Amino acid sequence: MDKIERITALHRILRGARYPVTVKRLQDELSCSRATVYRDLAFLRDALMAPVEGDGEAGFRYSQDDDQRFELPGLWLSSEELYALLASQQLLARTAGGALTSVLAPLQHRIESLLAAQAGVNRWPVERVRVIPHRVRHVDEACFRVVASSVLERRQLVFEYRARSTDEVTRRKVSPQRITHYRDNWYLDAWDNEREALRSFAIDRISLARIVDGPARDIGNDVLNSHLASSYGIFSGEPRSWATIEFSAKIARWVADEQWHSRQVGRYLPDGRYVLKLPYSDSRELLMDILHHGADAKVIEPASLREQVRTLLTLALARYE
């Protein structure tokens, strides 16, 4: 049990005690030495201003004269909880494309200080937590805050959106539903008021975002999941087809351990190859993932997807002739 856990446990024991608690009992319950018990009692009384009273012979308890019950101040977490929180904070900060850097900085500093104090060092080696973002797009921090606030406050949002496929700029008024972190980038899932349909917007393509009067229209989770998570990748809509992809034995074990889609079905063939089936509505993202595996992936069906892969490989080969 580390110091933070001991102080928390000691506080709990003293707060619940109607009579003084002996040092021997505290040693047993805290699994520490007599000297450690006295050090923790002194820290609780002198540093945290707890109303500790008593002595080594009669025992210790909290003063019964206080009008209000004493509570531990600040953030009290165990080492394991702090490690997990720090790792999560590092992951979020380094995969947010810069959108949360200033917001999370005070939290990171606080966590590092707590860990350093707990370990008895001047500085906690945060660089030991390594997160490597992949193809992260830059997101404007102010815009991200407005979008996130509209989702959490359940208010309508107006913004300009520059579509990546056409580079066309349109003005949108939406009822935000949720923000989604997908493949190291952030998206806004929203009900588009003008088009009267659910849409997903890349937050890095949103500009001039502002919250406007009027509550957001709430769409049920079942409807959101059915429309936004039923097909492969980030593309929404009901699946139009199922893809069957065969992978070579060389990479079968890697692909078998991957979650491509929540409704995927996979099986090994006797010779070690792996066959994966999954639903999709738009083939663009699925094509990129299939081509990522090069000669180790082969589309079995549908014929239309198979022909798309063949065409793309032929065009790619032509660029090297």
C-alpha positions in Angstrom: 0.0 0.0 0.0 1.5 3.3 -1.0 1.3 6.6 0.9 -1.8 8.0 -0.9 -3.7 4.7 -0.3 -2.5 4.7 3.4 -3.6 8.3 4.0 -7.0 7.6 2.4 -7.5 4.4 4.5 -6.3 6.2 7.7 -8.8 9.0 7.1 -11.6 6.4 6.5 -10.7 4.6 9.8 -10.6 7.7 11.9 -13.7 9.2 10.4 -15.7 6.1 11.2 -14.3 5.6 14.7 -16.5 6.5 17.7 -13.6 5.7 20.1 -9.8 6.2 19.8 -8.1 3.7 17.5 -4.9 2.1 18.9 -1.6 2.3 17.0 -1.5 -1.5 16.9 -4.8 -1.7 15.1 -3.7 1.0 12.6 -0.5 -0.9 11.9 -2.6 -4.0 11.2 -5.1 -2.3 9.0 -2.6 -0.2 7.1 0.0 -3.0 6.9 2.9 -0.7 7.9 5.3 -0.1 10.7 4.6 1.9 13.9 6.9 4.7 12.7 4.9 4.9 9.4 1.7 5.2 11.3 3.0 8.2 13.3 4.4 9.8 10.1 1.0 9.4 8.4 -0.9 10.8 11.4 1.4 13.8 11.5 0.9 14.4 7.8 -2.8 14.1 8.1 -2.8 16.6 11.0 -0.1 19.1 10.0 -0.3 19.1 6.2 -4.0 18.4 5.6 -5.3 20.2 8.8 -7.3 17.1 9.9 -8.7 17.3 13.5 -6.6 14.4 14.8 -6.4 14.0 18.5 -5.1 11.4 21.0 -1.8 9.8 21.8 0.1 6.6 21.4 -1.3 5.0 24.6 -5.0 5.8 24.3 -5.2 5.8 20.5 -6.2 8.4 17.9 -9.5 9.7 16.5 -11.0 12.8 14.9 -12.2 15.5 17.2 -15.9 15.3 18.0 -16.1 19.1 18.5 -16.0 20.1 14.8 -19.3 21.3 13.4 -18.5 19.9 10.0 -17.0 16.5 9.2 -13.5 16.7 7.8 -12.9 15.5 4.2 -9.7 15.0 2.4 -8.9 18.0 0.0 -8.0 17.8 -3.6 -7.4 14.8 -5.9 -6.8 11.5 -4.1 -6.0 8.6 -6.3 -3.8 5.5 -5.9 -0.6 5.0 -7.9 -2.3 2.7 -10.3 -5.2 5.1 -10.9 -2.8 8.0 -11.4 -0.8 5.9 -13.9 -4.0 5.0 -15.8 -5.1 8.6 -15.8 -1.8 9.9 -17.0 -1.6 7.3 -19.8 -5.2 8.3 -20.8 -4.3 12.0 -20.7 -1.2 11.4 -22.9 -3.2 9.3 -25.3 -5.9 12.0 -25.6 -3.5 14.9 -25.9 -1.3 13.3 -28.5 -4.1 12.0 -30.7 -6.3 15.2 -30.6 -4.3 16.9 -33.3 -3.5 19.8 -31.0 -7.2 20.4 -30.1 -6.8 19.8 -26.4 -3.2 20.7 -25.7 -3.9 23.9 -23.6 -7.0 22.4 -21.9 -5.2 19.3 -20.7 -1.9 21.0 -19.8 -3.0 21.9 -16.2 -4.3 18.4 -15.6 -1.1 16.8 -16.8 1.0 19.1 -14.6 -1.2 18.2 -11.6 -1.0 14.5 -12.2 2.8 14.6 -12.7 3.2 16.6 -9.5 1.1 14.0 -7.6 3.1 11.1 -9.0 6.4 12.8 -8.2 5.3 13.6 -4.6 4.1 10.0 -4.2 7.4 8.6 -5.6 9.5 11.0 -3.6 11.2 12.6 -6.7 11.3 16.1 -8.1 9.9 15.1 -11.5 7.9 12.3 -12.9 9.3 10.8 -16.2 6.3 11.4 -18.3 8.3 10.6 -21.5 8.2 7.0 -20.4 4.6 7.0 -21.7 4.9 6.8 -25.4 2.1 7.5 -27.8 2.7 7.7 -31.6 -0.1 9.3 -33.5 -0.6 8.2 -37.1 -1.8 10.5 -39.8 -3.3 13.0 -37.3 -4.9 16.1 -38.9 -4.6 19.4 -37.2 -7.8 20.6 -35.5 -8.3 24.2 -34.5 -8.6 24.2 -30.7 -11.2 27.0 -30.5 -13.4 25.3 -33.1 -13.1 21.9 -31.3 -14.2 23.5 -28.0 -17.3 25.0 -29.6 -18.2 21.7 -31.3 -17.6 19.7 -28.1 -19.6 22.2 -26.0 -22.6 22.1 -28.4 -22.6 18.3 -28.1 -22.5 18.3 -24.3 -24.8 21.2 -23.8 -27.3 19.8 -26.4 -27.6 23.0 -28.4 -27.7 23.6 -32.1 -24.6 24.5 -34.0 -23.9 26.6 -37.1 -20.7 26.3 -39.1 -19.0 26.4 -42.5 -17.9 23.0 -43.9 -15.3 22.5 -46.7 -15.8 19.0 -48.1 -12.6 17.2 -48.7 -13.8 15.4 -51.8 -15.0 18.5 -53.7 -13.4 21.4 -51.8 -16.9 23.0 -51.8 -17.8 25.2 -48.9 -21.4 24.9 -47.5 -23.1 26.5 -44.5 -24.6 23.9 -42.1 -27.0 24.2 -39.2 -27.1 20.9 -37.2 -28.3 19.2 -34.1 -25.0 17.7 -32.7 -25.3 14.1 -31.4 -21.8 13.1 -30.5 -18.1 13.5 -31.3 -16.3 10.5 -32.5 -12.5 9.7 -32.4 -11.8 7.4 -35.3 -8.3 6.5 -36.7 -6.6 9.3 -34.8 -9.0 12.0 -36.0 -12.2 13.7 -34.7 -15.6 13.7 -36.3 -19.0 15.3 -35.4 -22.1 13.1 -35.8 -25.1 15.4 -36.2 -28.6 15.7 -37.6 -28.4 18.1 -40.6 -31.5 20.3 -40.3 -31.6 21.3 -44.0 -31.0 17.8 -45.4 -33.1 16.2 -42.6 -30.6 13.3 -42.3 -27.8 12.1 -40.1 -24.3 13.2 -41.3 -20.7 12.9 -40.1 -18.4 15.9 -40.4 -14.6 15.8 -40.1 -14.0 18.5 -37.4 -10.7 19.6 -39.1 -12.9 20.7 -42.0 -15.2 22.8 -39.8 -14.7 26.6 -39.5 -16.6 29.6 -38.0 -18.5 27.3 -35.6 -20.8 28.9 -33.2 -23.6 27.7 -30.9 -27.0 29.2 -31.6 -30.3 29.4 -29.6 -32.5 26.4 -29.7 -32.1 22.9 -28.2 -30.5 20.2 -30.3 -32.8 17.5 -31.7 -32.0 14.2 -29.9 -31.7 11.1 -31.9 -31.8 7.7 -30.1 -28.7 5.7 -29.6 -30.2 2.8 -31.5 -30.9 4.9 -34.5 -27.4 6.5 -34.3 -25.7 3.1 -34.1 -27.8 1.7 -36.9 -27.1 4.5 -39.3 -23.5 5.5 -38.3 -21.9 2.2 -37.1 -23.6 -0.5 -39.2 -21.3 -0.1 -42.2 -17.5 -0.3 -42.6 -15.4 2.7 -41.6 -16.7 6.2 -41.1 -19.2 6.1 -43.9 -22.8 6.1 -42.7 -25.9 4.3 -44.0 -27.3 0.8 -44.1 -24.9 -1.8 -45.6 -25.4 -2.4 -49.2 -23.3 -5.5 -49.5 -21.0 -7.9 -47.7 -17.3 -8.2 -48.7 -15.4 -11.5 -48.5 -11.6 -11.0 -48.3 -9.0 -13.8 -48.3 -5.7 -13.2 -46.6 -2.5 -15.2 -47.1 -1.2 -17.5 -44.3 1.7 -15.1 -43.9 -0.5 -12.3 -42.4 -3.5 -14.4 -41.3 -2.7 -14.3 -37.6 -2.4 -10.4 -37.6 -5.7 -9.9 -39.5 -7.5 -12.5 -37.3 -6.7 -10.5 -34.2 -7.9 -7.2 -35.7 -11.4 -5.7 -35.3 -12.4 -4.4 -38.7 -16.1 -4.2 -37.9 -18.4 -5.1 -35.1 -20.3 -7.6 -37.3 -17.4 -9.2 -39.0 -17.1 -13.0 -39.4 -13.8 -14.7 -39.8 -12.5 -18.2 -40.2 -9.2 -20.0 -40.9 -8.8 -22.3 -44.0 -7.0 -25.6 -43.6 -3.8 -24.3 -45.2 -3.5 -21.3 -42.8 -5.2 -18.6 -44.9 -7.9 -16.5 -43.3 -11.2 -15.4 -44.7 -13.0 -12.3 -43.4 -16.5 -11.2 -44.1 -17.9 -7.8 -43.2 -20.7 -5.3 -44.3 -20.1 -2.0 -46.1 -22.1 0.8 -47.8 -19.3 2.8 -49.3 -16.2 1.0 -50.6 -13.7 3.9 -50.5 -12.3 3.2 -47.0 -12.5 -0.6 -47.4 -10.6 -0.4 -50.6 -7.7 1.5 -48.9 -7.5 -1.2 -46.2 -7.5 -4.0 -48.7 -4.8 -2.4 -50.8 -2.8 -1.8 -47.7 -2.1 -5.5 -47.5 -1.0 -5.7 -51.2 -0.5 -9.2 -52.6 -1.5 -10.8 -49.3 -5.2 -9.8 -49.7 -7.6 -11.0 -52.3 -11.3 -10.0 -52.7 -13.5 -13.0 -53.3 -16.8 -11.2 -53.5 -18.8 -9.2 -54.5 -17.6 -9.0 -58.1 -18.0 -5.2 -58.2 -15.6 -4.8 -55.3 -13.2 -7.3 -56.8 -13.2 -5.3 -60.1 -12.6 -2.0 -58.2 -9.5 -3.5 -56.6 -8.3 -4.9 -60.0 -8.7 -1.4 -61.6 -6.9 0.4 -58.8 -4.0 -2.0 -58.9 -3.8 -1.7 -62.7 -3.7 2.1 -62.5 -1.1 1.9 -59.8 1.1 -0.4 -61.9 0.7 1.9 -64.9 2.3 4.7 -63.0 5.6 2.7 -62.8 5.7 1.8 -66.5 
